[in-house]
Amino acid sequence: MYNKRVIGNDKEQLVVKHLESLGYHVLTTNYFCQAGEIDIIAKEKGYLVFIEVKYRSNVKNGYPEEAVTKRKMHAIIKTANHYLLRHGLSFDSPCRFDVVVLLGEQIKVYENAFMIDEGYIF
């Protein structure tokens, strides 16, 4: 039986392992607040990294990158601000927003995929 949540969780765990192999230190997964959700929060190279994960089995419904809309970016940024506040971190803390896409079994990491006021950098 096809279950999007189960598949999504499996793919996120695959991404966690991949990121750890690249030197990321994963702090938490599936961080929720009223503003939204962040799939993975990690530390890497002195940055606090907020990571969105998108998966597609094929390109029939578009590339996974295309699912990271301006609306989604805005929700991630608001959620990241909540995380900073809740954990007593400064808004001047070095942070970045990465996007990890899976197309089939292929994983691609976009570091600094977007910034607070700039939109896509893919």
Summary of the structure (lengths in Angstrom):
residues: 122
radius of gyration: 13.9
end to end distance: 33.8
largest distance: 45.6
contacts: 337
relative contact order: 0.18
helix: 32%
strand: 40%
